[in-house]
Amino acid sequence: MARIAVIGAGMGAMAAAARLAVAGHRVAVYERTATYGGAVRRFERAGFGFDTGPGLLHLPAVYRDLFVKTGREPLESVVELSQVDPAARHVFADGTAVSLPNASRAGVLAALDGALGAGAGERWSAFLGRARDAWDRTRRPLLEEPLWSDWQVLGREPYPALPRRGLFGRRKEVTDASLAEVAAHELKDPRLAALLESYALAYGFDPRSVPASAAVLPYMEQTFGSWYPRGGIRALADALYERCLARKVEFTFGAEVTRVIEADGRAAGVELRDGGSAEADTVVAGVAPQRLTALLKGAEPWGVDDVRPDDDAHRRTPGRFTVALALRGPRPADAAHRTVVHAADRAAELSTLFGAGGQRALCERPTVTVLRPDDPASRPDDGHEAVTLSAAVAPYGEPAEPPGGGSGPAEETAAQAAAADRLVAAAEAAIPGLRERVLWRAVLPPVEGAAIPGPALAGAGGRFLRPGNRTRIPGLYAVGGWTHPGGGLAHAGMSGALVAGLIVNGDDWRGSE
């Protein structure tokens, strides 16, 4: 029985902890905050409840496998999961609206043809066919296996090359297209382009620079579906925490790790801010690379030939500006769980959000995601409704009060109030008369450095890969959204599976068959 110290209690870290405990190890988790779940938080006030991190689960098979491998009770016995249908309603800048069925390619094709005109569905379906090629080529190396030592081969673009006319009209194949170029070349409709680019934006990617392989994001969602657990995504974190406790994982909250102890050339434990320490045979770090470097007192966790962390990613990665709305009046029976209200000017939004000209802010009319779960756990009674609005925005400001049933966010600043007003104005395209229904609202601004990158992607010379789970220091592993296979609920769960597999089976392990 090895002693394993886990730094952080995010979803990836807890997934690793549960699997390692089942393998017979003694696992202790040290979390600097008062709770678990990482970005999966919930804000509650006056009988209303709001997810303040991810709002939906994609690839539920990742967590089904986790619960099967760590106990007798399957996921559905501890979390009430339901498919969200329609998966999303989209309201475009010209006022056109379309509801996309959940996990139905034929249904999506018909819906797009009906809303955007004949041929729109077929163009989207053909695009998803090419996205499947990219998915098939990268699913194992970018989701189910530890990062390859020869990771450079993943820098090649897996999305089928785009045909273009070159010099003197000669046809040539372009293999380094961006997602925005794919949208323009293949979809030939600004609304379809906005639909595609919204998937990239939701993960914090700039569609103008992210590689075409980001096409796997809509493919993944539209193939495997969108799911919602009763009680919100926080219910999934609760279930995983309870599974860890059932497997005898020990948690210490309010315990900030300040150093990874090294002895005889390997990780040997952790030091805590209160002066305490804990010996360990293996250390699993569920923290951002910059913090891991600090815990190593400036030593680099990864070697010169490894995928290296992007030191500026935490500054460039957009955060989410979230507004929780408590509404009077019942939720209409036909309301979509998720509505995406697209920006009035896509180019202006991207330019503002990703810093062209040195300006990084919330544009005048941003893309807003509206979540309206049909969940009694989110509201005090059926005469009220809980709605969450969110938009991508450059991180700024000081941390707000952590959501979760306490005093809640601090009072709005003037800038936050103005930004919240913009989100509410945009959301009225999805909820007519929204302003008149608001009982109260709470604003949760993004925090500098708090955003987690999206999932790892192939292509672009490897610039969108994440550092591997193995570090150059024996006995020290990295887990969570900042490392392979990247951010997102499903990817966090897989990160935990990969780290546990490496520790249990050895560093030569190549993933489950």
C-alpha positions in Angstrom: 0.0 0.0 0.0 1.6 3.2 -1.2 1.0 6.6 0.4 -0.3 9.1 -2.1 -0.7 12.8 -1.5 -3.1 14.7 -3.9 -2.9 18.5 -4.1 -6.3 19.9 -4.8 -9.8 18.5 -4.8 -10.9 19.3 -8.4 -12.8 16.8 -10.5 -9.6 15.4 -12.1 -7.9 15.1 -8.7 -10.9 13.3 -7.1 -11.2 11.0 -10.1 -7.6 10.0 -9.6 -8.0 9.7 -5.9 -11.0 7.3 -6.1 -9.3 5.1 -8.6 -6.0 4.9 -6.7 -7.9 4.1 -3.4 -9.6 1.2 -5.1 -6.2 0.0 -6.3 -5.2 -0.4 -2.6 -3.3 2.8 -2.0 -3.7 5.1 1.0 -4.8 8.5 -0.5 -4.9 11.8 1.2 -6.2 15.0 -0.5 -5.1 18.5 0.6 -7.4 21.3 -0.6 -6.6 24.9 0.1 -10.3 26.1 -0.1 -13.2 25.0 2.1 -14.8 22.7 -0.5 -14.2 20.3 -3.4 -15.0 20.3 -7.1 -12.7 22.9 -8.4 -14.6 24.9 -11.0 -17.7 22.9 -10.4 -19.4 25.2 -7.9 -23.0 26.1 -7.0 -24.4 29.4 -5.8 -27.5 29.2 -3.6 -29.6 31.9 -2.1 -33.3 32.1 -0.9 -34.2 28.7 -2.3 -32.6 29.3 -5.7 -29.6 27.4 -7.0 -27.3 28.1 -9.9 -24.4 26.2 -11.4 -21.5 28.7 -11.7 -19.1 26.4 -13.6 -20.0 23.9 -16.3 -23.8 23.7 -16.9 -24.0 20.4 -18.9 -22.2 17.1 -19.0 -20.9 15.7 -22.3 -19.3 12.2 -22.7 -21.0 10.8 -19.6 -19.3 7.5 -20.4 -16.2 8.9 -18.7 -18.0 9.1 -15.3 -20.0 6.0 -15.9 -16.6 4.1 -16.2 -15.3 5.9 -13.1 -18.2 4.8 -11.0 -18.2 1.2 -12.3 -14.5 0.9 -11.6 -14.6 2.4 -8.1 -17.7 0.7 -6.5 -20.8 -1.4 -6.8 -23.2 1.6 -7.4 -23.2 2.8 -11.0 -23.4 6.5 -11.8 -27.1 6.6 -12.4 -27.8 5.1 -9.0 -26.2 8.1 -7.3 -26.9 10.9 -9.8 -30.2 11.4 -11.7 -29.1 12.1 -15.2 -31.4 13.2 -18.0 -30.7 14.0 -21.6 -31.3 17.7 -22.5 -33.6 17.9 -25.5 -33.3 20.1 -27.5 -29.6 20.2 -26.8 -29.6 23.9 -27.5 -31.6 26.7 -29.1 -29.6 29.2 -31.1 -30.7 32.7 -31.7 -28.6 34.4 -34.4 -27.8 38.0 -35.0 -30.5 38.4 -37.7 -33.2 37.0 -35.4 -33.3 33.5 -36.9 -33.7 30.8 -34.3 -33.2 27.1 -34.5 -33.5 24.3 -31.9 -31.1 21.5 -32.3 -32.2 18.0 -31.2 -30.0 16.1 -28.8 -27.7 13.5 -30.3 -29.7 13.2 -33.5 -27.7 13.9 -36.7 -30.8 13.5 -38.9 -32.8 15.7 -36.5 -30.2 18.5 -36.6 -30.0 18.3 -40.4 -33.8 18.7 -40.6 -33.9 21.5 -38.1 -31.1 23.5 -39.8 -32.8 23.1 -43.2 -36.1 24.3 -41.8 -34.6 27.3 -40.1 -31.8 28.4 -42.3 -32.9 27.1 -45.7 -32.5 24.0 -47.8 -28.9 22.8 -48.0 -27.9 24.2 -44.6 -28.4 20.9 -42.8 -26.5 18.9 -45.5 -23.5 21.3 -45.3 -23.4 21.0 -41.5 -23.8 17.2 -41.8 -20.9 17.0 -44.3 -18.8 19.1 -42.0 -19.6 16.7 -39.0 -18.5 13.8 -41.3 -15.1 15.4 -41.7 -15.0 16.2 -38.0 -15.5 12.5 -37.3 -12.4 11.8 -39.3 -10.4 14.1 -37.0 -12.1 12.5 -33.9 -11.2 9.0 -35.0 -7.6 10.0 -35.6 -7.2 11.7 -32.2 -9.6 10.1 -29.8 -7.1 7.6 -28.2 -4.0 9.8 -28.2 -5.8 12.9 -27.0 -8.3 11.4 -24.6 -7.6 7.8 -23.7 -3.8 7.5 -23.6 -1.0 9.3 -21.7 0.7 11.9 -23.9 3.1 10.3 -26.3 6.8 10.9 -25.8 6.9 11.6 -29.6 4.1 14.1 -29.2 5.3 16.1 -32.2 3.3 13.9 -34.5 0.2 15.2 -32.9 1.2 18.6 -34.2 -0.1 17.5 -37.6 -3.6 18.6 -38.5 -6.0 15.6 -38.4 -8.9 17.5 -40.0 -9.1 16.7 -43.8 -7.2 19.3 -45.8 -9.2 22.1 -47.4 -8.9 22.4 -51.2 -7.9 25.8 -52.4 -6.8 27.5 -55.6 -3.2 28.4 -55.7 -1.0 30.2 -58.2 -2.4 30.2 -61.8 -5.6 28.6 -60.5 -3.9 25.3 -59.5 -5.6 23.3 -56.9 -3.7 22.7 -53.6 -4.5 21.2 -50.3 -4.3 23.4 -47.2 -3.6 21.4 -44.0 -3.2 24.2 -41.5 -6.5 25.9 -41.7 -8.1 27.5 -38.7 -11.6 26.7 -37.5 -12.9 30.1 -38.8 -11.4 29.2 -42.3 -13.3 25.9 -42.2 -16.5 27.7 -41.3 -16.1 30.1 -44.2 -15.0 27.5 -46.8 -17.4 24.7 -45.9 -20.5 26.1 -44.3 -21.1 29.2 -46.5 -23.6 30.8 -44.2 -22.7 33.3 -41.5 -25.2 31.7 -39.1 -23.7 28.3 -39.5 -20.3 29.9 -39.1 -21.5 31.5 -35.8 -22.9 28.1 -34.7 -19.5 26.4 -35.3 -17.5 29.2 -33.8 -19.6 29.2 -30.6 -18.3 25.8 -29.7 -14.8 27.1 -29.8 -15.7 30.2 -27.8 -17.4 28.1 -25.1 -14.0 26.5 -24.4 -12.1 29.8 -24.5 -10.7 29.3 -28.0 -10.3 32.0 -30.6 -11.8 30.4 -33.8 -9.5 32.6 -35.9 -6.4 30.9 -34.5 -7.6 27.5 -33.1 -6.8 24.7 -35.5 -9.4 23.0 -37.7 -9.2 20.0 -35.4 -11.5 21.9 -33.0 -14.2 20.5 -35.2 -14.2 17.6 -32.7 -16.0 19.8 -30.2 -19.3 20.0 -31.9 -18.9 16.5 -33.2 -18.5 15.2 -29.6 -21.5 17.1 -28.3 -23.8 16.2 -31.2 -22.8 12.6 -31.2 -22.7 11.7 -27.5 -25.3 14.2 -26.4 -25.8 16.7 -23.6 -26.8 15.6 -20.1 -28.0 17.3 -17.0 -27.9 15.9 -13.4 -30.8 16.8 -11.1 -29.4 19.3 -8.7 -27.0 20.7 -11.2 -23.4 19.7 -12.2 -22.5 20.2 -8.5 -24.5 17.0 -7.8 -21.9 15.2 -9.9 -19.1 16.6 -7.8 -21.0 15.7 -4.6 -21.4 12.1 -5.9 -17.7 11.8 -6.7 -16.7 13.2 -3.3 -19.0 10.7 -1.6 -17.4 7.9 -3.7 -14.0 9.0 -2.6 -15.1 8.9 1.1 -16.6 5.5 0.6 -13.2 4.3 -0.7 -11.5 5.7 2.4 -9.9 8.7 0.7 -9.0 11.3 3.4 -9.7 15.0 2.8 -8.2 18.0 4.5 -9.8 21.3 3.6 -8.2 24.7 4.3 -4.9 23.0 3.8 -2.7 24.9 1.4 0.3 23.0 0.1 3.4 25.3 -0.1 6.1 22.8 -1.3 6.5 19.4 -2.8 9.1 17.6 -0.8 11.8 15.9 -2.7 14.2 13.2 -1.3 16.6 10.9 -3.1 15.7 12.4 -6.5 11.9 11.9 -6.3 8.8 13.4 -4.8 8.4 12.4 -1.2 5.6 14.4 0.3 4.1 17.9 0.8 4.6 20.8 3.1 1.6 22.8 4.3 1.2 26.5 5.1 0.4 25.8 8.7 3.8 24.3 9.1 2.7 20.7 8.9 3.9 18.1 6.4 2.9 14.7 5.0 5.2 12.1 3.7 4.2 10.3 0.5 5.5 7.8 -1.9 3.8 9.6 -4.8 2.4 13.1 -5.2 -0.4 14.0 -7.6 -0.7 17.7 -8.3 -4.1 19.1 -9.4 -2.9 22.7 -9.8 -1.9 25.0 -12.7 1.6 24.6 -14.1 2.7 28.0 -12.7 1.7 27.0 -9.2 3.4 23.6 -9.5 6.6 25.3 -10.5 6.3 27.5 -7.4 5.7 24.3 -5.3 9.0 23.0 -6.7 10.7 26.3 -5.7 11.3 27.3 -9.3 12.3 23.9 -10.7 10.7 23.0 -14.0 8.2 20.1 -13.8 8.7 19.1 -17.4 11.8 18.6 -19.5 13.1 20.5 -22.5 11.8 17.8 -24.9 8.3 17.7 -23.3 5.2 19.7 -24.1 5.8 22.8 -22.0 3.1 24.9 -20.4 2.2 28.2 -22.0 3.3 30.7 -19.3 0.9 33.3 -20.6 -2.1 31.0 -21.2 -3.7 32.0 -17.8 -3.7 35.6 -18.9 -5.0 35.0 -22.5 -7.6 32.4 -21.7 -11.0 34.0 -21.3 -13.0 33.6 -18.2 -16.8 33.4 -17.8 -18.8 36.4 -16.6 -21.9 34.9 -14.9 -25.1 36.5 -13.8 -27.5 34.5 -11.6 -31.1 35.6 -12.0 -33.9 34.8 -9.6 -37.2 35.2 -11.5 -40.8 35.5 -10.4 -43.2 33.4 -12.5 -43.0 29.8 -13.6 -40.7 28.4 -16.2 -42.6 27.8 -19.4 -43.0 24.1 -20.2 -41.5 24.6 -23.7 -38.5 26.6 -22.6 -35.1 25.3 -23.9 -32.7 24.2 -21.2 -29.9 26.0 -23.0 -30.1 28.9 -25.5 -27.1 30.6 -27.1 -27.9 34.2 -28.2 -25.2 35.0 -30.7 -23.3 38.3 -30.8 -24.6 41.1 -32.9 -21.2 41.5 -34.5 -19.0 38.3 -34.4 -15.9 40.0 -35.7 -16.2 42.8 -33.1 -16.7 40.3 -30.3 -13.6 38.3 -31.2 -11.5 41.4 -31.7 -12.6 42.7 -28.3 -12.3 39.4 -26.4 -9.0 38.3 -27.7 -7.2 41.6 -27.5 -6.7 43.0 -31.0 -5.4 46.5 -30.6 -4.7 45.9 -27.0 -8.3 46.1 -25.9 -9.7 43.2 -23.9 -13.2 43.6 -22.5 -16.9 42.6 -22.9 -18.2 43.8 -26.2 -21.4 45.8 -26.5 -23.6 42.8 -27.4 -21.7 39.5 -26.6 -22.6 35.9 -27.2 -24.7 34.9 -24.2 -25.5 31.4 -23.0 -28.8 31.2 -21.1 -29.4 28.2 -18.9 -33.0 27.4 -17.7 -33.0 24.0 -16.2 -36.3 22.3 -15.5 -35.1 21.2 -12.1 -37.1 21.7 -8.9 -33.8 21.7 -7.0 -33.0 25.1 -8.6 -36.0 27.0 -7.4 -38.0 27.5 -4.2 -41.3 26.5 -5.8 -42.9 26.2 -9.3 -43.9 29.8 -9.2 -40.3 30.9 -9.6 -37.4 30.2 -12.0 -33.6 30.2 -11.7 -31.8 31.4 -14.8 -28.0 31.6 -15.4 -26.5 33.9 -18.0 -22.8 33.7 -19.0 -20.5 35.2 -21.6 -16.8 34.9 -22.3 -14.8 37.8 -21.2 -11.1 38.6 -20.4 -10.3 37.9 -16.8 -10.1 40.9 -14.5 -10.8 42.0 -11.0 -10.4 40.5 -7.6 -11.9 37.1 -6.6 -15.5 37.2 -5.5 -16.9 35.4 -2.5 -16.8 31.7 -3.5 -20.3 30.7 -4.4 -21.9 27.9 -2.3 -24.6 29.0 0.1 -22.7 31.6 2.2 -22.9 35.3 1.9 -22.6 35.0 -1.9 -20.9 37.4 -4.3 -20.1 40.9 -3.2 -22.1 44.0 -4.3 -21.8 44.8 -8.0 -19.3 47.4 -9.0 -20.4 49.9 -11.6 -18.5 48.1 -14.4 -20.0 44.7 -13.3 -23.5 46.2 -13.2 -23.1 47.6 -16.8 -21.8 44.2 -18.0 -24.6 42.4 -16.3 -27.1 44.7 -18.0 -25.6 43.8 -21.4 -26.1 40.1 -20.7 -29.7 40.6 -19.6 -30.5 42.7 -22.6 -29.1 40.1 -24.9 -30.9 37.3 -23.1 -34.3 39.0 -23.7 -34.1 37.5 -27.2 -34.5 34.1 -25.4 -36.8 35.2 -22.6 -39.1 38.1 -23.6 -39.9 40.3 -20.7 -37.0 39.1 -18.7 -36.2 42.3 -16.9 -39.7 42.6 -15.5 -39.4 39.1 -13.9 -36.2 39.7 -12.0 -36.5 39.5 -8.2 -32.8 39.8 -7.7 -29.5 39.0 -9.4 -26.0 38.1 -8.4 -22.9 38.8 -10.5 -19.9 36.5 -10.5 -17.0 38.1 -12.5 -14.1 36.1 -13.8 -10.9 36.1 -11.8 -7.4 36.6 -13.2 -5.7 33.2 -13.7 -8.8 31.2 -12.7 -9.9 30.2 -16.2 -9.0 26.7 -17.3 -8.0 26.1 -20.9 -10.1 24.0 -23.2 -9.3 20.4 -24.2 -6.1 19.5 -25.9 -6.2 19.6 -29.7 -4.0 18.2 -32.4 -2.5 20.3 -35.2 -1.0 23.8 -35.2 2.5 22.3 -34.5 1.4 21.1 -31.0 0.6 24.5 -29.7 -2.8 23.4 -28.4 -1.5 20.3 -26.5 -1.2 20.3 -22.7 1.8 19.1 -20.6 1.9 15.4 -19.9 0.7 13.8 -16.7 4.2 12.5 -16.0 6.7 15.1 -14.9 10.5 14.8 -15.1 10.5 14.3 -11.3 9.9 10.6 -10.4 6.9 10.1 -8.2 5.3 13.4 -9.2 2.3 13.5 -11.5 0.0 16.3 -12.8 -3.8 16.0 -13.1 -6.6 18.3 -14.2 -7.5 20.8 -16.9 -4.1 22.4 -17.3 -2.5 19.1 -18.2 -3.2 16.3 -20.6 -5.9 15.9 -22.0 -7.0 19.4 -21.1 -10.0 21.2 -19.7 -13.7 20.2 -19.6 -15.6 17.8 -17.3 -15.0 14.7 -19.5 -11.4 15.5 -20.0 -10.9 16.1 -16.2 -12.3 12.7 -15.6 -10.0 11.1 -18.1 -7.1 13.0 -16.7 -7.7 11.2 -13.4 -8.0 7.9 -15.1 -4.7 8.4 -16.9 -2.8 9.4 -13.8 -4.2 6.5 -11.8 -3.3 4.2 -14.7 0.3 5.4 -14.8 0.8 5.1 -11.0 -0.8 1.6 -10.8 0.7 0.1 -14.0 3.9 2.0 -14.4 5.1 4.8 -16.6 5.2 2.6 -19.7 1.4 2.1 -19.5 -0.3 3.0 -22.8 -3.9 3.4 -21.7 -6.8 0.9 -21.3 -7.6 -1.3 -24.2 
